[in-house]
């Protein structure tokens, strides 16, 4: 298996109360499969990505990783807000044993941020930071790319650029995608995982499962056709 959650329990304290997101979660994600994670708000989709990436840790249980993982795209917690985009890109390149000059130049060109790459990330807009994170992830050849609700960032040209890059990257990398855009799940994924129950629902019949999920969620099967 590429990634595996074994008896994972995760909870957070919110407003003085403990909220359990996962209780004894077991999930296996093999290599060679692009996976879409869907579920209602609060079902733990982003939490699961952070657990898989190691950006957060379970209260109980453990996560097995047998792949070179990206950080969750859409999650900027792995970057220093006080450093510039260029400095962050060069730092990430060194961590993953890549050429810092190449990674920084690629990130600047792909993101289209130009002079903003010299600014501290903390003064950049949310959209600019998302563009930076996506571009940097494309500069490093990960085996598995984690994506959290980021495919709609930027203008139409940048979204088309992201789509083309992901289509090319899927030839050599697996994708684990969190998205409320069910068309993206259908187009990009070979397997769908629905969170929100005691254990996840897993299906390789992506189109049929997504349409049933949409029907249960909204009362309509419309809106997920190509």
C-alpha positions as CSV (number, residue, x, y, z in Angstrom):
1,X,0.0,0.0,0.0
2,X,1.1,3.6,-0.7
3,X,-0.8,5.1,2.3
4,X,-2.6,3.4,5.1
5,X,-4.5,4.7,8.2
6,X,-4.7,2.0,10.9
7,X,-7.2,2.5,13.8
8,X,-6.8,6.3,13.5
9,X,-8.7,8.4,16.0
10,X,-8.5,12.2,15.8
11,X,-10.3,14.9,17.7
12,X,-10.2,18.6,18.4
13,X,-11.4,20.8,21.2
14,X,-13.7,23.5,19.9
15,X,-15.5,26.0,22.1
16,X,-14.6,24.0,25.1
17,X,-15.9,20.8,23.7
18,X,-14.1,17.9,22.2
19,X,-15.2,17.0,18.7
20,X,-14.2,13.6,17.3
21,X,-13.5,13.7,13.6
22,X,-12.4,10.0,13.2
23,X,-12.9,7.1,15.5
24,X,-10.8,4.0,14.6
25,X,-10.5,4.9,11.0
26,X,-9.1,2.3,8.7
27,X,-8.3,3.2,5.1
28,X,-5.9,1.9,2.5
29,X,-4.9,3.9,-0.6
30,X,-2.8,1.8,-3.0
31,X,-0.2,3.1,-5.5
32,X,-1.4,3.7,-9.1
33,X,-4.9,4.9,-8.0
34,X,-6.1,8.5,-8.1
35,X,-8.5,9.0,-5.2
36,X,-11.2,11.6,-4.7
37,X,-12.3,12.4,-1.1
38,X,-15.8,13.7,-0.7
39,X,-18.3,14.2,2.1
40,X,-20.3,16.8,3.8
41,X,-18.7,19.8,5.6
42,X,-17.1,18.7,8.8
43,X,-16.7,15.1,7.7
44,X,-12.9,15.3,8.0
45,X,-11.6,15.6,4.4
46,X,-9.0,18.3,5.1
47,X,-8.1,16.7,8.4
48,X,-7.5,13.4,6.6
49,X,-5.1,15.1,4.1
50,X,-3.2,16.7,7.0
51,X,-2.9,13.3,8.7
52,X,-1.7,11.6,5.6
53,X,0.9,14.3,5.0
54,X,2.1,14.3,8.6
55,X,1.1,17.9,9.1
56,X,-1.1,16.7,11.9
57,X,-0.9,13.5,14.1
58,X,-3.5,11.1,15.3
59,X,-4.6,10.9,18.9
60,X,-4.5,7.2,18.5
61,X,-3.5,4.8,15.7
62,X,-0.9,5.6,13.0
63,X,-0.4,6.4,9.4
64,X,1.9,4.3,7.1
65,X,3.5,6.2,4.2
66,X,5.3,4.3,1.5
67,X,5.4,7.2,-1.0
68,X,7.0,10.6,-1.4
69,X,4.1,12.9,-0.5
70,X,3.5,16.5,-1.3
71,X,2.1,18.9,1.3
72,X,-1.6,19.3,1.0
73,X,-2.1,21.9,-1.7
74,X,-4.4,24.6,-0.3
75,X,-2.8,24.2,3.1
76,X,0.0,26.8,3.7
77,X,1.0,25.8,7.2
78,X,4.2,24.3,5.9
79,X,5.6,27.6,4.6
80,X,7.1,30.4,6.6
81,X,4.9,33.5,6.4
82,X,7.9,35.7,7.2
83,X,10.0,34.5,4.2
84,X,9.5,35.5,0.6
85,X,8.1,33.1,-2.0
86,X,11.6,32.7,-3.4
87,X,13.1,31.9,0.0
88,X,10.3,29.4,0.7
89,X,10.8,27.7,-2.7
90,X,14.6,27.4,-2.2
91,X,14.1,26.0,1.3
92,X,11.6,23.4,0.0
93,X,14.0,22.5,-2.8
94,X,16.8,21.8,-0.3
95,X,14.5,19.6,1.8
96,X,13.6,17.5,-1.2
97,X,17.2,17.5,-2.6
98,X,16.3,19.5,-5.7
99,X,18.1,22.4,-7.4
100,X,17.0,25.6,-5.5
101,X,17.6,27.8,-8.5
102,X,15.5,25.6,-10.8
103,X,12.7,25.2,-8.3
104,X,12.5,28.9,-7.5
105,X,12.5,29.9,-11.2
106,X,9.9,27.3,-12.1
107,X,7.6,28.4,-9.2
108,X,7.9,32.1,-10.2
109,X,7.1,31.3,-13.9
110,X,4.2,28.9,-13.3
111,X,2.6,31.0,-10.6
112,X,2.8,34.2,-12.5
113,X,3.5,36.1,-9.3
114,X,6.5,38.0,-10.7
115,X,7.8,40.6,-8.2
116,X,5.4,39.3,-5.5
117,X,7.7,36.3,-5.2
118,X,10.1,38.6,-3.4
119,X,7.4,39.6,-0.8
120,X,6.9,37.8,2.5
121,X,4.1,35.3,2.1
122,X,2.2,36.9,5.0
123,X,1.5,40.0,3.0
124,X,0.3,38.1,-0.1
125,X,-3.4,37.4,-0.6
126,X,-4.9,34.0,0.0
127,X,-5.2,33.5,-3.7
128,X,-1.6,34.4,-4.3
129,X,-0.4,32.0,-1.6
130,X,-2.5,29.2,-3.2
131,X,-1.0,29.9,-6.6
132,X,2.4,29.8,-5.0
133,X,1.7,26.5,-3.3
134,X,0.4,24.9,-6.4
135,X,3.3,26.1,-8.5
136,X,5.9,24.9,-6.0
137,X,4.3,21.4,-5.8
138,X,4.6,21.2,-9.6
139,X,8.3,22.1,-9.4
140,X,9.0,19.0,-7.3
141,X,8.4,15.5,-8.6
142,X,6.3,13.9,-5.9
143,X,5.0,10.4,-6.2
144,X,1.7,11.4,-4.6
145,X,0.1,14.8,-4.7
146,X,-2.4,15.9,-2.0
147,X,-4.9,18.5,-3.2
148,X,-7.3,20.3,-1.0
149,X,-9.9,22.5,-2.8
150,X,-7.4,24.4,-4.8
151,X,-8.3,23.7,-8.5
152,X,-10.6,26.7,-8.7
153,X,-7.9,29.3,-7.6
154,X,-7.0,32.1,-9.9
155,X,-8.4,33.3,-13.2
156,X,-9.5,31.2,-16.0
157,X,-6.0,31.0,-17.6
158,X,-4.4,29.9,-14.4
159,X,-7.1,27.3,-13.8
160,X,-6.5,25.9,-17.3
161,X,-2.8,25.9,-16.6
162,X,-3.4,23.9,-13.3
163,X,-5.6,21.4,-15.1
164,X,-3.1,20.8,-17.9
165,X,-0.3,20.4,-15.3
166,X,-2.3,17.9,-13.3
167,X,-3.2,15.9,-16.4
168,X,0.5,15.7,-17.4
169,X,1.5,14.8,-13.8
170,X,-1.0,12.0,-13.5
171,X,1.1,10.0,-15.9
172,X,3.8,9.6,-13.2
173,X,2.2,10.6,-9.9
174,X,-0.9,9.6,-7.9
175,X,-3.4,12.2,-6.8
176,X,-5.5,12.4,-3.7
177,X,-8.1,15.1,-4.2
178,X,-10.5,16.8,-1.8
179,X,-13.1,18.8,-3.8
180,X,-16.7,19.9,-3.6
181,X,-16.6,20.1,-7.4
182,X,-17.9,16.7,-8.3
183,X,-16.9,17.1,-12.0
184,X,-13.3,17.3,-10.9
185,X,-13.7,14.1,-8.9
186,X,-15.2,12.3,-11.9
187,X,-12.6,13.6,-14.3
188,X,-9.5,13.1,-12.3
189,X,-10.1,10.1,-10.0
190,X,-10.2,6.3,-10.3
191,X,-11.7,5.7,-6.9
192,X,-13.9,7.7,-4.6
193,X,-14.0,7.7,-0.8
194,X,-17.0,9.2,1.0
195,X,-16.3,10.3,4.6
196,X,-18.9,11.1,7.2
197,X,-19.9,7.7,8.5
198,X,-18.4,5.4,11.0
199,X,-16.1,4.1,8.3
200,X,-15.5,5.4,4.8
201,X,-17.5,4.2,1.8
202,X,-15.1,3.2,-1.0
203,X,-16.0,2.7,-4.7
204,X,-14.2,2.3,-8.0
205,X,-17.4,3.1,-9.9
206,X,-16.7,6.8,-9.5
207,X,-19.5,8.2,-11.8
208,X,-22.3,6.1,-10.3
209,X,-21.2,6.7,-6.7
210,X,-20.7,10.4,-7.2
211,X,-24.2,10.8,-8.7
212,X,-25.8,8.8,-5.9
213,X,-23.9,10.9,-3.3
214,X,-25.1,14.1,-5.0
215,X,-28.7,12.8,-5.1
216,X,-28.5,12.0,-1.4
217,X,-27.0,15.3,-0.6
218,X,-29.1,17.7,-2.7
219,X,-32.0,15.6,-3.9
220,X,-30.8,16.0,-7.5
221,X,-28.5,14.0,-9.8
222,X,-28.0,17.1,-12.0
223,X,-24.8,19.1,-12.2
224,X,-22.3,16.2,-12.3
225,X,-22.5,15.3,-16.0
226,X,-19.8,16.3,-18.5
